[in-house]
Amino acid sequence: MGIDLFDVEQLLLTEAAEPPLPPQDAAARDRVWDMAVKANPTLFDGPAVACAERKRTGPGVLRLSWVRVTYRHYAVRRVPGATALPSLFVNVVQPTDAGRVLTVRMSPSTAAPGRWQLPGGSVEPPQDGAVLDDAALACQAARELAEELGVAAAAKNLDLWSVTRGENGSVGLTYLAPALPEATLRAHFTAAAAAERSQGREPELDTFVPVGSADELAGVGGPHADCLEPIVRRFFEEC
């Protein structure tokens, strides 16, 4: 399916209540989730944020209404006749100082084994008393870089670069990070993976490949996230 890309200069976020599911759909959702966990016991029904509404309110201004859910919610997509809210996620374009962009592959233990994408992950709801705003989202993007690549980027140095709407209406917030040497990125990635394994956990990512153009993605075998090619192509056209 096609991917929509938007230029956004300001995000406005408001929390909304989760729409109730009919009891039969909720029961079917739980059955689908339980089957998924049996197939992959590493799946965790942790907190997540879904997007209830996306609306442009002015030039460069995007208002997002968001809802607290858990990952179980997205099993609704596999319930005939039921409708799941779109997911909300952050991802990061991490350039190298040689003008390439990092693409990463999800490990076999994840919900999307073998999928190539940008570093990133689902948005998590704020803790009690905190707010979900553009600064908090940049912090989440920085945390994904730290956890997945071992790169300690300051949130203030991550610029909201693009917003995407893709499969299932999912909304992605793409940040642009400062360029780093490829050798540095590889060393950080290797160290982060080793730290995860030392704690008895499998890393979320099992490898990365820098690409020098969107066309090079064709040589990266395996499934791709729907927003990967459009974002990489835009980067090389504009940056």
N, C-alpha and C positions, 0 to 999 in steps of 0.2 A: 504494500500500500504506500501511498505518498506520505511524505513527512512535511509538515508545515514548520517553517522557521520564522521567528519574530525577533525584531530588534526591540529591546526593552531597556529603558533608562531608569525606571522606577517601578518597584514592586510594592503593592499594597496587599496585605494579607489579613484576613478575618477568619476566625474560627466559627464553624457551624456544627450543628448536631448531626450525628450519623442517621440517615434515613432508616426507618425500621424495615427489616426483611419479613415477608410473610413466613409464618412458622414452617411451612413445608420447604421453602427455599433455604431457610436457615439449617434445617435438618439435612437437606441435600448437600449444602456447603460443608457441613461438618463431616459427612461421609466422604466427600471428595478429599478434604484435608487429611482425614485419618488414613486414607489409602495412600496419599502422597507421602506421609510420614513413614508408613510401613515400607514404602519403596526406597525412601531416603531418610533414615533416622536422624540425620544431622539437621533437618529442617527445624526451625525454631519459630514459634508463634509469637514473635516479639512485636513491640509497638511500631507503628508506621503511620504515615500521613497520606491520606487520599485527597484528591482534588474534587470538591463538590461543584465548583463553578469557576470558569475562566472568562474574564471580560475585559476588553480594552475600554478605558475610561477617558482616554486622551492620547495625544501623540507621545509615544514612548512610555505610556503608563499602562501597567497590567494589574488588574485586581484578581487575586486568587482567593477563593473561599475554600478552606481546608477542614478536614474531618479527622478525628482520631480513630484509627482502626488498628487491627493487628494483621499480620501476614495471612492469616486464615481467610480474611475478607476476600482476597483475590481468587480463592477457590470458587467463588460465585461465578466467575467467568465460564466455568465448566458445567454450570447448572442450566439446562435448557429453559429458556424463557425468563431467566433472571438477569438482572443488570448489576454489574459491579461498578463502583466508582473508579474513575481513572487514578492511577498511581501518580505520585509526585516524587521526583528523584533529582539528585544533583550529579553532575559529572564534570570532568576537568580536562581541558585541552592542555597537555603538558608538552611544550616544544623542547627540542634539544638545541644546543647552540649551533648545530649544523643545519638548522632549518627543517628538521624532521618532527614528526608527532608520534607520541607513544600510543600504541594500541595494546590492549591487555586481554588475556584469555582466562575465562573462568575455569576453576579447577573442577575435577570430576565430582567432588563432594557437594557442590553448590546446586541451587535450583535450576541453573542454566549451564550445565557442563559443556565445556568446549566453545562457549560463545565468545566472540571477539567484541570488544567494546572499548569505551574510554574508562579510565579510573573513575569510580563513583559508586553511588548506592542510593537506596531509598531514604527519603527524608524521615527523620524521627520527630515525634512531638516534643515540645519543650517540657522541662520539669516544672513542677508546681511553682507558680510565682514568676516564671520566665515567660517571654513572649517569642513567637515565631515571626521574625522580620527578616529584612534583607541581610542584616549583619549576622543574625543567627544562621541563616542559610549559607553564607560565606564560610562561617566557622565549621559547618558540617562538611562543606566541600574540602576545606583544609584538613579536617579529620580523616576523610576518605583517602587523601593523598598520603597522610602519615601512616594509616593502617595498612594500605594496600601496597604503597611504593616505598614506605620508609622515608618520605620526603617531608621535612618540616617546613611547610610554607606558612607564612603569616596570612591570616584571613584578609587583612587589609590590602595584601598584594594580589589577591584574586579578584579579577574584574568580571562581573556578569556580562557575558559576551553574546549569548543568544538564548532564546527559549524555543523549545521544540514541542510539537504535538504529534504523537505517533500512534502506534498500535494500541487499540483499546482506549484511545483518547489520552493516553499517558502524557504527562507534562514533564519535560526535562529542563532543568536550569543548568546551562553550560557556562562554566567559568574558565577564564584564560589565566594560566599560571606563567610566571617568569621562566624564561628558557634556562636550562641547565645542561652541562656536558653529559653526553650519553654515558661515559664511563662512570660518572658520579651517580647517575640514575641507576645504572646496573648494580653498582656496589650497594646502594641503599636498598634496592629491591631484594638482592641476595641476602642481605643482613636481616631484613624484615621477615623474609620467609623462614630463615633459620631460627629466628626468635619465636615464631609461631610454632614451629615443629618442636622446639625445646620445651614448650608448654603442653605438648601432646595434642596440638591442634593442627589441622591441615590448613595451609594458607588459602585464602579465597581465590587468589590468582596463581596460575602455575607458570606463566611466562609472559614476556612482552616483546613486541616487535616495533621498532621505529619505522615509520613510512615517510617517503618523501613526496608523495602525491596521493590523491584519491584513487588513481588507477592502480597503484601498488597494492591496494586492499584486495584486488582480485587474486593475488598470489598468496594471500593469507588464508589457508584452508580452514574450513569449518563455518558454522553459522555466524552471522554478524548481527549485532543489535541494529534495529531499524534506523536509528538516528546516526549511526557511525559514519557511513559514507557521506550523507549530506553535510554533516558538521566538518569532516576532514576536507571535503571539497571546498566548502566555504572558506576554511582557514587558508588554504593555499591560493584561493582567488583574492583574498582581501589582505592577508598579512605578509 
